[in-house]
Amino acid sequence: MRILIAEDEEYNQMVVQAMIELLYPEVEMQLVSNGLEALEKLKVEPFNLVLTDVDMPLMNGYELVSQVKILGLNVPMICVTAYAISGDKEKLLMHGFERYISKPIDMGEMKSVLDPYLKAGVH
């Protein structure tokens, strides 16, 4: 299983990476710091899942999910965001994100969101 993580804040990259390593030690991760880098990776490498922030330089998470859909890439997109208040949740899902994880990240929430995509035998 391969996950692409798009997050511009280095601290948040480390937190997400550490949590995934604890929960899913067999998963391979690639980290990028903006949506444009993520899109370029997705064009040439297969991934089982993308975790992306919304607020990033060069290309934000909304633009990334739109481009992924336009290109017909069949990869689940999960948003990791501090903007997960009531109205924003619906906006995230309407833009094409499968699910979202709120910041600050709770390990239990991350596990419940990621399990359907990363449990052995899925995909």
C-alpha positions as CSV (number, residue, x, y, z in Angstrom):
1,M,0.0,0.0,0.0
2,R,1.3,3.5,-0.9
3,I,0.1,6.8,0.5
4,L,0.9,10.2,-0.9
5,I,0.8,12.9,1.8
6,A,0.6,16.6,0.6
7,E,1.2,18.9,3.5
8,D,3.2,22.2,3.5
9,E,3.9,22.4,7.2
10,E,6.9,20.3,8.2
11,Y,5.6,19.7,11.7
12,N,2.3,18.4,10.4
13,Q,4.2,16.1,7.9
14,M,6.1,14.6,10.9
15,V,2.9,14.1,12.9
16,V,1.0,12.4,10.1
17,Q,3.9,10.3,9.1
18,A,4.5,9.1,12.7
19,M,0.8,8.3,13.2
20,I,0.6,6.3,10.0
21,E,3.9,4.4,10.9
22,L,2.4,3.4,14.2
23,L,-1.0,2.4,12.8
24,Y,0.1,0.9,9.5
25,P,3.8,-0.1,9.6
26,E,3.6,-1.9,6.3
27,V,2.4,1.2,4.4
28,E,4.9,3.1,2.2
29,M,4.6,6.9,2.3
30,Q,5.7,9.7,0.0
31,L,5.7,13.3,1.3
32,V,5.3,16.5,-0.8
33,S,4.8,20.0,0.3
34,N,2.2,21.3,-2.1
35,G,-0.6,20.2,-4.4
36,L,1.4,20.8,-7.6
37,E,4.1,18.3,-6.4
38,A,1.3,15.9,-5.4
39,L,-0.3,16.1,-8.9
40,E,3.1,15.5,-10.6
41,K,3.7,12.4,-8.4
42,L,0.2,11.1,-9.1
43,K,0.7,11.4,-12.9
44,V,3.6,9.0,-12.8
45,E,3.3,6.8,-9.7
46,P,0.5,4.6,-8.4
47,F,-0.9,5.4,-5.0
48,N,-3.7,3.7,-3.0
49,L,-4.6,6.9,-1.1
50,V,-3.9,10.6,-0.9
51,L,-3.9,12.6,2.3
52,T,-3.9,16.3,1.6
53,D,-4.1,19.6,3.4
54,V,-6.4,22.3,1.9
55,D,-4.4,25.4,2.5
56,M,-1.1,24.9,0.6
57,P,1.1,27.0,-1.7
58,L,1.1,26.7,-5.5
59,M,-1.9,24.4,-5.6
60,N,-4.4,24.0,-2.8
61,G,-6.2,20.8,-1.8
62,Y,-9.4,21.8,-3.7
63,E,-7.5,22.4,-6.9
64,L,-5.6,19.1,-6.4
65,V,-8.8,17.1,-6.0
66,S,-10.3,18.8,-9.1
67,Q,-7.2,18.0,-11.2
68,V,-7.2,14.4,-10.0
69,K,-10.8,14.0,-11.1
70,I,-10.2,15.8,-14.4
71,L,-7.3,13.4,-15.2
72,G,-9.5,10.4,-14.3
73,L,-7.1,9.2,-11.7
74,N,-8.9,6.7,-9.5
75,V,-7.4,7.3,-6.1
76,P,-9.3,8.1,-2.9
77,M,-8.6,11.7,-1.6
78,I,-8.8,12.4,2.1
79,C,-8.5,15.9,3.4
80,V,-6.6,16.7,6.6
81,T,-7.6,20.2,7.6
82,A,-8.0,22.6,10.4
83,Y,-11.1,24.0,8.6
84,A,-13.5,21.1,9.4
85,I,-16.3,23.1,11.0
86,S,-19.9,22.4,10.1
87,G,-20.2,24.2,6.7
88,D,-16.7,23.3,5.6
89,K,-17.3,19.6,6.0
90,E,-20.0,19.6,3.4
91,K,-17.9,21.8,1.1
92,L,-15.0,19.3,1.4
93,L,-17.2,16.4,0.4
94,M,-18.9,18.3,-2.4
95,H,-15.5,19.1,-3.9
96,G,-14.7,15.4,-4.2
97,F,-12.9,14.4,-1.1
98,E,-13.9,11.0,0.1
99,R,-13.5,11.8,3.8
100,Y,-11.7,14.3,6.0
101,I,-9.6,14.3,9.2
102,S,-9.7,17.4,11.5
103,K,-6.6,19.0,12.9
104,P,-5.4,18.7,15.5
105,I,-5.3,15.1,14.5
106,D,-6.7,12.5,16.8
107,M,-5.1,9.0,16.4
108,G,-8.5,7.3,16.9
109,E,-10.2,9.4,14.2
110,M,-7.3,8.9,11.8
111,K,-7.6,5.1,12.3
112,S,-11.4,5.1,11.8
113,V,-11.0,7.2,8.6
114,L,-8.1,5.2,7.1
115,D,-9.0,1.7,8.1
116,P,-11.4,1.1,5.2
117,Y,-8.6,2.1,2.7
118,L,-5.6,0.6,4.4
119,K,-6.7,-2.6,6.2
120,A,-5.1,-5.8,4.7
121,G,-6.9,-7.1,1.7
122,V,-8.6,-3.8,0.8
123,H,-7.8,-2.6,-2.8
